[in-house]
Amino acid sequence: MRLFTAITLPEDVRRQLAAQLERAPALPAGVRLAPLQQWHITLHFIGEVDEGHGAAIQRALHAVRATPFTLRLGGFGSFGGTVLWVGVQAEVDALRALHAAISAALENAGIAPEKRRFAAHVTLARARRPLPRALLRAWVDAQQAWRSPPFAVRDFALYRSELLPAGARHSVLQHYVLSVPEGRE
């Protein structure tokens, strides 16, 4: 099974973001929007593991301690002209601390650290080929003023991802409630 940890976006934030995308400049054919129900902030991509290792990962994630915090979305961009995203703002240090705590728990479960630098974002759409720079710039510039309302992050989830012909389907295996680390109460 293919696993990752993420913060699930609240329904009202997803609806407001979807409304913003409807007002944005049109994207060309071949750009596939990610399903609204699957928008999330990936914390750690784990990858393919067997069922036994998946159970060990679930147990290890119970050890994660991080204080609840607040985020908001804003600032649009692209990775390589093929992945369109919205960024994460507000308590970014708290988000990085949660990412580090999850990474440490996963290392204890035998998962290698990610090689890529953590870049908090929500993937909104994917294109098969890089989009023209002028089109990307217009799409990004038209949305730069948009910000989501602040939302509380009180938990994270372990997701299973299935790759299907119509795209990936994500399902939550388990939620983990954030709690104040010992000694900080």
GROMACS elastic network, one bead per residue, 0.5 to 0.9 nm:
[ bonds ]
;  ai    aj funct       b0    kb
    1    47     6  0.78223   500
    1    48     6  0.53021   500
    1    49     6  0.53769   500
    1    50     6  0.59913   500
    1    51     6  0.69430   500
    1    54     6  0.77783   500
    1   160     6  0.67898   500
    1   161     6  0.74881   500
    1   162     6  0.77742   500
    2    45     6  0.88698   500
    2    46     6  0.72267   500
    2    49     6  0.62090   500
    2    50     6  0.86184   500
    2   159     6  0.83280   500
    2   160     6  0.56416   500
    2   161     6  0.53606   500
    2   162     6  0.68707   500
    2   163     6  0.88644   500
    3    44     6  0.89261   500
    3    45     6  0.66931   500
    3    46     6  0.52752   500
    3    47     6  0.52537   500
    3    48     6  0.64804   500
    3    49     6  0.74268   500
    3    54     6  0.80328   500
    3   158     6  0.69628   500
    3   159     6  0.55575   500
    3   161     6  0.60139   500
    4    42     6  0.71199   500
    4    43     6  0.74642   500
    4    44     6  0.56241   500
    4    47     6  0.67331   500
    4   157     6  0.83882   500
    4   158     6  0.59035   500
    4   159     6  0.53308   500
    4   160     6  0.66895   500
    4   161     6  0.76546   500
    5    41     6  0.86137   500
    5    42     6  0.60214   500
    5    43     6  0.53401   500
    5    44     6  0.52156   500
    5    45     6  0.65173   500
    5    46     6  0.76419   500
    5   102     6  0.82373   500
    5   156     6  0.69659   500
    5   157     6  0.55404   500
    5   159     6  0.58861   500
    5   160     6  0.88534   500
    6    40     6  0.62241   500
    6    41     6  0.52703   500
    6    44     6  0.69992   500
    6    45     6  0.86608   500
    6   156     6  0.56775   500
    6   157     6  0.54782   500
    6   158     6  0.66485   500
    6   159     6  0.72714   500
    7    40     6  0.56395   500
    7    41     6  0.50612   500
    7    42     6  0.65453   500
    7    43     6  0.71779   500
    7   153     6  0.74686   500
    7   155     6  0.70570   500
    7   157     6  0.62844   500
    8    11     6  0.89875   500
    8    38     6  0.80799   500
    8    39     6  0.71196   500
    8    41     6  0.66934   500
    8    42     6  0.87839   500
    8   153     6  0.87346   500
    8   155     6  0.84533   500
    8   156     6  0.68950   500
    8   157     6  0.72304   500
    9    12     6  0.83831   500
    9    13     6  0.65295   500
    9    14     6  0.64281   500
    9    37     6  0.87674   500
    9    38     6  0.86503   500
    9    39     6  0.65586   500
    9    40     6  0.54992   500
    9    41     6  0.74880   500
    9   151     6  0.85502   500
    9   153     6  0.88408   500
   10    13     6  0.53972   500
   10    14     6  0.63937   500
   10    15     6  0.88351   500
   10   151     6  0.75500   500
   10   152     6  0.88711   500
   11    14     6  0.51158   500
   11    15     6  0.62199   500
   11    16     6  0.87158   500
   11    37     6  0.81806   500
   12    15     6  0.50931   500
   12    16     6  0.62077   500
   12    17     6  0.85624   500
   13    16     6  0.51538   500
   13    17     6  0.60758   500
   13    18     6  0.85093   500
   13    72     6  0.88899   500
   13    73     6  0.85878   500
   13   148     6  0.63456   500
   13   149     6  0.71419   500
   13   150     6  0.88275   500
   13   151     6  0.79976   500
   14    17     6  0.51002   500
   14    18     6  0.60570   500
   14    19     6  0.86083   500
   14    36     6  0.65249   500
   14    37     6  0.77602   500
   14    39     6  0.72652   500
   15    18     6  0.50409   500
   15    19     6  0.61953   500
   15    20     6  0.86765   500
   15    36     6  0.79570   500
   16    19     6  0.50485   500
   16    20     6  0.62814   500
   16    21     6  0.87653   500
   16   148     6  0.71950   500
   16   149     6  0.89317   500
   17    20     6  0.50075   500
   17    21     6  0.63245   500
   17    22     6  0.87544   500
   17    36     6  0.89995   500
   17    73     6  0.87689   500
   17   146     6  0.88108   500
   17   147     6  0.87635   500
   17   148     6  0.72233   500
   18    21     6  0.50987   500
   18    22     6  0.63639   500
   18    23     6  0.89418   500
   18    36     6  0.72453   500
   19    22     6  0.51227   500
   19    23     6  0.66632   500
   19    24     6  0.89345   500
   20    23     6  0.52392   500
   20    24     6  0.63729   500
   20   143     6  0.77396   500
   20   146     6  0.76480   500
   21    25     6  0.81057   500
   21    26     6  0.88455   500
   21   143     6  0.84207   500
   22    25     6  0.81078   500
   22    26     6  0.82813   500
   23    26     6  0.84944   500
   23   143     6  0.88306   500
   24    27     6  0.86098   500
   24   139     6  0.65613   500
   24   140     6  0.87372   500
   24   142     6  0.65185   500
   24   143     6  0.67637   500
   25   135     6  0.87997   500
   25   138     6  0.74268   500
   25   139     6  0.56621   500
   25   142     6  0.72892   500
   26   139     6  0.79353   500
   27    30     6  0.85316   500
   27    31     6  0.66534   500
   27   135     6  0.80055   500
   27   136     6  0.88022   500
   27   139     6  0.79537   500
   28    31     6  0.62233   500
   28   131     6  0.84727   500
   29    32     6  0.81845   500
   29   127     6  0.88837   500
   30   126     6  0.84720   500
   30   127     6  0.60329   500
   30   128     6  0.66371   500
   30   129     6  0.85002   500
   31    82     6  0.84191   500
   31   125     6  0.65220   500
   31   126     6  0.56069   500
   31   128     6  0.70616   500
   31   129     6  0.88713   500
   31   131     6  0.89690   500
   32   124     6  0.86311   500
   32   125     6  0.53759   500
   32   126     6  0.53503   500
   32   127     6  0.62959   500
   32   128     6  0.86010   500
   33    36     6  0.82181   500
   33    84     6  0.89757   500
   33   123     6  0.88657   500
   33   124     6  0.58338   500
   33   126     6  0.65561   500
   33   127     6  0.88719   500
   34    37     6  0.84836   500
   34    38     6  0.69702   500
   34    39     6  0.70973   500
   34   123     6  0.72689   500
   34   124     6  0.54045   500
   34   125     6  0.52537   500
   34   126     6  0.75412   500
   34   167     6  0.83173   500
   34   168     6  0.87394   500
   35    38     6  0.54562   500
   35    39     6  0.69144   500
   35   124     6  0.82269   500
   35   125     6  0.88695   500
   35   169     6  0.89463   500
   36    39     6  0.55475   500
   36   124     6  0.83165   500
   37    40     6  0.86118   500
   38   169     6  0.77382   500
   38   170     6  0.65497   500
   38   171     6  0.85372   500
   39   122     6  0.62720   500
   39   123     6  0.68924   500
   39   124     6  0.71059   500
   40   121     6  0.81526   500
   40   122     6  0.56678   500
   40   123     6  0.76400   500
   41    88     6  0.84338   500
   41   120     6  0.64167   500
   41   121     6  0.56984   500
   41   122     6  0.51926   500
   41   123     6  0.80051   500
   42    45     6  0.70239   500
   42   119     6  0.89980   500
   42   120     6  0.70785   500
   42   121     6  0.74149   500
   42   122     6  0.75419   500
   43    95     6  0.86661   500
   43    96     6  0.88679   500
   43    98     6  0.81394   500
   43    99     6  0.56295   500
   43   102     6  0.78311   500
   43   103     6  0.86587   500
   43   118     6  0.77756   500
   43   119     6  0.89333   500
   43   120     6  0.74829   500
   43   156     6  0.86440   500
   44    99     6  0.70978   500
   44   102     6  0.74805   500
   44   103     6  0.70358   500
   44   113     6  0.89100   500
   44   114     6  0.74330   500
   44   118     6  0.83236   500
   45   114     6  0.75151   500
   46    49     6  0.79962   500
   46   106     6  0.84138   500
   46   111     6  0.71220   500
   46   112     6  0.84572   500
   46   113     6  0.89728   500
   46   114     6  0.82187   500
   47   161     6  0.89424   500
   49    52     6  0.81020   500
   49    53     6  0.60255   500
   49    54     6  0.61955   500
   50    53     6  0.54353   500
   50    54     6  0.61416   500
   50    55     6  0.88636   500
   51    55     6  0.63553   500
   51    56     6  0.88382   500
   52    55     6  0.52529   500
   52    56     6  0.65359   500
   52    57     6  0.88065   500
   53    57     6  0.61838   500
   53    58     6  0.86531   500
   53   109     6  0.79624   500
   53   110     6  0.86092   500
   54    57     6  0.50515   500
   54    58     6  0.62743   500
   54    59     6  0.87605   500
   55    58     6  0.50786   500
   55    59     6  0.63572   500
   55    60     6  0.86963   500
   56    59     6  0.51448   500
   56    60     6  0.61432   500
   56    61     6  0.87028   500
   56   109     6  0.62272   500
   56   110     6  0.89452   500
   57    60     6  0.50228   500
   57    61     6  0.61879   500
   57    62     6  0.89218   500
   57   105     6  0.81552   500
   57   106     6  0.64789   500
   57   108     6  0.88298   500
   57   109     6  0.57495   500
   57   110     6  0.84702   500
   57   111     6  0.84531   500
   58    61     6  0.53645   500
   58    62     6  0.69153   500
   58   158     6  0.75704   500
   58   173     6  0.86571   500
   58   174     6  0.76487   500
   59    62     6  0.55376   500
   59    63     6  0.76667   500
   59   109     6  0.85488   500
   60    63     6  0.57184   500
   60    64     6  0.77098   500
   60   102     6  0.89099   500
   60   105     6  0.55347   500
   60   106     6  0.65724   500
   60   108     6  0.71023   500
   60   109     6  0.60832   500
   61    64     6  0.54773   500
   61   102     6  0.67460   500
   61   105     6  0.58633   500
   61   106     6  0.70672   500
   61   109     6  0.88188   500
   61   158     6  0.85291   500
   61   176     6  0.74619   500
   62    65     6  0.82809   500
   62   105     6  0.84744   500
   62   176     6  0.67315   500
   62   177     6  0.87648   500
   63   101     6  0.87680   500
   63   102     6  0.87283   500
   63   105     6  0.67264   500
   64    98     6  0.80156   500
   64   101     6  0.57585   500
   64   102     6  0.60482   500
   64   104     6  0.84113   500
   64   105     6  0.64728   500
   64   176     6  0.82707   500
   64   178     6  0.77352   500
   64   179     6  0.84623   500
   64   181     6  0.86188   500
   65    98     6  0.77910   500
   65   101     6  0.68691   500
   65   102     6  0.86264   500
   65   177     6  0.88507   500
   65   178     6  0.62372   500
   65   179     6  0.56681   500
   65   180     6  0.62748   500
   65   181     6  0.50308   500
   65   182     6  0.80924   500
   66    69     6  0.89011   500
   66    94     6  0.79986   500
   66    97     6  0.71614   500
   66    98     6  0.57092   500
   66   101     6  0.72740   500
   66   178     6  0.55038   500
   66   179     6  0.56639   500
   66   180     6  0.56169   500
   66   181     6  0.57766   500
   67    94     6  0.75822   500
   67    97     6  0.89745   500
   67    98     6  0.81316   500
   67   154     6  0.80604   500
   67   178     6  0.59329   500
   67   179     6  0.54453   500
   67   181     6  0.67302   500
   68    94     6  0.81625   500
   68   152     6  0.72300   500
   68   153     6  0.56374   500
   68   155     6  0.74574   500
   68   177     6  0.86856   500
   68   178     6  0.56877   500
   68   179     6  0.67826   500
   68   180     6  0.74662   500
   69    91     6  0.67336   500
   69    94     6  0.65533   500
   69    95     6  0.78193   500
   69   151     6  0.85062   500
   69   152     6  0.58471   500
   69   153     6  0.53528   500
   69   154     6  0.69727   500
   70    90     6  0.68244   500
   70    91     6  0.60172   500
   70    92     6  0.88852   500
   70    94     6  0.85196   500
   70    95     6  0.89159   500
   70   150     6  0.62832   500
   70   151     6  0.54599   500
   70   153     6  0.57086   500
   70   154     6  0.86581   500
   71    88     6  0.68504   500
   71    89     6  0.59595   500
   71    90     6  0.50675   500
   71    91     6  0.58247   500
   71    92     6  0.75013   500
   71    95     6  0.83486   500
   71   148     6  0.89488   500
   71   149     6  0.85162   500
   71   150     6  0.54807   500
   71   151     6  0.55186   500
   71   152     6  0.65180   500
   71   153     6  0.70742   500
   72    87     6  0.86497   500
   72    88     6  0.59808   500
   72    89     6  0.52417   500
   72    90     6  0.59404   500
   72    91     6  0.84851   500
   72   147     6  0.68850   500
   72   148     6  0.54260   500
   72   149     6  0.59817   500
   72   151     6  0.61822   500
   72   152     6  0.88664   500
   73    86     6  0.65865   500
   73    87     6  0.56862   500
   73    89     6  0.57061   500
   73    90     6  0.83049   500
   73   121     6  0.82349   500
   73   122     6  0.84778   500
   73   146     6  0.84087   500
   73   147     6  0.56437   500
   73   148     6  0.50722   500
   73   149     6  0.77069   500
   73   150     6  0.78570   500
   74    86     6  0.59082   500
   74    87     6  0.52949   500
   74    88     6  0.60419   500
   74    89     6  0.64499   500
   74   143     6  0.86710   500
   74   144     6  0.72132   500
   74   145     6  0.77475   500
   74   146     6  0.60259   500
   74   148     6  0.64879   500
   75    85     6  0.84895   500
   75    86     6  0.56210   500
   75    87     6  0.51981   500
   75    88     6  0.75947   500
   75    89     6  0.83322   500
   75   140     6  0.80140   500
   75   143     6  0.75091   500
   75   144     6  0.53800   500
   75   145     6  0.76202   500
   75   146     6  0.73853   500
   75   147     6  0.75966   500
   76    84     6  0.75056   500
   76    85     6  0.56733   500
   76    87     6  0.59990   500
   76   139     6  0.85261   500
   76   140     6  0.54456   500
   76   141     6  0.80600   500
   76   143     6  0.68070   500
   76   144     6  0.63416   500
   76   146     6  0.89144   500
   77    81     6  0.89141   500
   77    83     6  0.83496   500
   77    84     6  0.59056   500
   77    85     6  0.54177   500
   77    86     6  0.63115   500
   77    87     6  0.75893   500
   77   136     6  0.81219   500
   77   137     6  0.85718   500
   77   139     6  0.87168   500
   77   140     6  0.58941   500
   78    81     6  0.54957   500
   78    82     6  0.68075   500
   78    83     6  0.53208   500
   78    85     6  0.59312   500
   78    86     6  0.85830   500
   78   136     6  0.76301   500
   78   140     6  0.82788   500
   79    82     6  0.61829   500
   79    83     6  0.50937   500
   79    84     6  0.67093   500
   79    85     6  0.79694   500
   80    83     6  0.67259   500
   80   130     6  0.65941   500
   80   131     6  0.87086   500
   81    84     6  0.74336   500
   81   126     6  0.88214   500
   81   127     6  0.77830   500
   81   129     6  0.76437   500
   81   131     6  0.51994   500
   81   132     6  0.75089   500
   81   133     6  0.74672   500
   81   136     6  0.72544   500
   82   125     6  0.80809   500
   82   126     6  0.54111   500
   82   128     6  0.66175   500
   82   129     6  0.61033   500
   82   131     6  0.64159   500
   83   123     6  0.68385   500
   83   124     6  0.75687   500
   83   125     6  0.59079   500
   83   127     6  0.65139   500
   83   130     6  0.85314   500
   84   122     6  0.85985   500
   84   123     6  0.60796   500
   84   124     6  0.55844   500
   84   125     6  0.51401   500
   84   126     6  0.62718   500
   84   127     6  0.83391   500
   84   136     6  0.87479   500
   84   140     6  0.89189   500
   85   121     6  0.62562   500
   85   122     6  0.54097   500
   85   124     6  0.51180   500
   85   125     6  0.70542   500
   86   121     6  0.56459   500
   86   122     6  0.53906   500
   86   123     6  0.68534   500
   86   124     6  0.71777   500
   87   119     6  0.84799   500
   87   120     6  0.64145   500
   87   122     6  0.64658   500
   87   123     6  0.89632   500
   88    91     6  0.88774   500
   88    92     6  0.74288   500
   88   119     6  0.88640   500
   88   120     6  0.58709   500
   88   121     6  0.56099   500
   88   122     6  0.78386   500
   89    92     6  0.61738   500
   89   120     6  0.88715   500
   89   147     6  0.89339   500
   90    93     6  0.85879   500
   90   150     6  0.80503   500
   91    94     6  0.54652   500
   91    95     6  0.65439   500
   91    96     6  0.89092   500
   92    96     6  0.61563   500
   92    97     6  0.85818   500
   92   120     6  0.85476   500
   93    96     6  0.50243   500
   93    97     6  0.61758   500
   93    98     6  0.86773   500
   94    98     6  0.62737   500
   94    99     6  0.86368   500
   95    98     6  0.51020   500
   95    99     6  0.62185   500
   95   100     6  0.86578   500
   95   120     6  0.83458   500
   96   100     6  0.61280   500
   96   101     6  0.86121   500
   96   118     6  0.80216   500
   96   120     6  0.86913   500
   97   100     6  0.50466   500
   97   101     6  0.61736   500
   97   102     6  0.86257   500
   98   101     6  0.50909   500
   98   102     6  0.61786   500
   98   103     6  0.85218   500
   98   178     6  0.89690   500
   99   102     6  0.52107   500
   99   103     6  0.60981   500
   99   104     6  0.86620   500
   99   118     6  0.80779   500
  100   103     6  0.50042   500
  100   104     6  0.61568   500
  100   105     6  0.86551   500
  101   104     6  0.51653   500
  101   105     6  0.62793   500
  101   106     6  0.86448   500
  102   105     6  0.51038   500
  102   106     6  0.61071   500
  102   107     6  0.85638   500
  103   106     6  0.50826   500
  103   107     6  0.61156   500
  103   108     6  0.86708   500
  103   111     6  0.83669   500
  103   112     6  0.86158   500
  103   113     6  0.65309   500
  103   114     6  0.81780   500
  104   107     6  0.50754   500
  104   108     6  0.63457   500
  104   109     6  0.87822   500
  104   113     6  0.83055   500
  105   108     6  0.51246   500
  105   109     6  0.65154   500
  105   110     6  0.89716   500
  105   111     6  0.87830   500
  106   110     6  0.64209   500
  106   111     6  0.52512   500
  106   112     6  0.76386   500
  106   113     6  0.79967   500
  107   112     6  0.58570   500
  107   113     6  0.66253   500
  108   111     6  0.72962   500
  111   114     6  0.88302   500
  112   115     6  0.86769   500
  113   116     6  0.89657   500
  114   117     6  0.75975   500
  114   118     6  0.83875   500
  116   119     6  0.85202   500
  123   126     6  0.79782   500
  126   129     6  0.88276   500
  127   130     6  0.66158   500
  127   131     6  0.72358   500
  128   131     6  0.87698   500
  130   133     6  0.85181   500
  131   134     6  0.85271   500
  131   135     6  0.69219   500
  131   136     6  0.65657   500
  132   135     6  0.54105   500
  132   136     6  0.63611   500
  132   137     6  0.87187   500
  133   136     6  0.50786   500
  133   137     6  0.60183   500
  133   138     6  0.85748   500
  134   137     6  0.51141   500
  134   138     6  0.61905   500
  134   139     6  0.86145   500
  135   138     6  0.51983   500
  135   139     6  0.61768   500
  135   140     6  0.86365   500
  136   139     6  0.50701   500
  136   140     6  0.60571   500
  136   141     6  0.83975   500
  137   140     6  0.51823   500
  137   141     6  0.58458   500
  137   142     6  0.83979   500
  138   141     6  0.51778   500
  138   142     6  0.60025   500
  138   143     6  0.88232   500
  139   142     6  0.54534   500
  139   143     6  0.68698   500
  140   143     6  0.55713   500
  140   144     6  0.63666   500
  141   144     6  0.54055   500
  141   145     6  0.84387   500
  142   145     6  0.78464   500
  142   146     6  0.89939   500
  143   146     6  0.56333   500
  144   147     6  0.81914   500
  147   150     6  0.86637   500
  148   151     6  0.83175   500
  153   156     6  0.77486   500
  153   178     6  0.81690   500
  154   176     6  0.86639   500
  154   177     6  0.60235   500
  154   178     6  0.53821   500
  154   179     6  0.81408   500
  155   175     6  0.66113   500
  155   176     6  0.53621   500
  155   178     6  0.50219   500
  155   179     6  0.86891   500
  156   174     6  0.86241   500
  156   175     6  0.57897   500
  156   176     6  0.54092   500
  156   177     6  0.67337   500
  156   178     6  0.75365   500
  157   172     6  0.64017   500
  157   173     6  0.73156   500
  157   174     6  0.56247   500
  157   176     6  0.59163   500
  157   177     6  0.87173   500
  158   171     6  0.85959   500
  158   172     6  0.59431   500
  158   173     6  0.55721   500
  158   174     6  0.53752   500
  158   175     6  0.64734   500
  158   176     6  0.80145   500
  159   170     6  0.62640   500
  159   171     6  0.54715   500
  159   173     6  0.54595   500
  159   174     6  0.73230   500
  159   175     6  0.89709   500
  160   169     6  0.82084   500
  160   170     6  0.56257   500
  160   171     6  0.53513   500
  160   172     6  0.63334   500
  160   173     6  0.64888   500
  161   168     6  0.63629   500
  161   169     6  0.56450   500
  161   171     6  0.66102   500
  161   172     6  0.89510   500
  162   167     6  0.84560   500
  162   168     6  0.55050   500
  162   169     6  0.51966   500
  162   170     6  0.64421   500
  162   171     6  0.84786   500
  163   166     6  0.82796   500
  163   167     6  0.60796   500
  163   169     6  0.65067   500
  163   170     6  0.88738   500
  164   167     6  0.50880   500
  164   168     6  0.55861   500
  164   169     6  0.71103   500
  165   168     6  0.79980   500
  166   169     6  0.87890   500
  172   175     6  0.73481   500
  178   181     6  0.89516   500
  179   182     6  0.88968   500
  180   183     6  0.84263   500
  180   184     6  0.64982   500
  180   185     6  0.65360   500
  181   184     6  0.58416   500
  181   185     6  0.75090   500
  182   185     6  0.68064   500
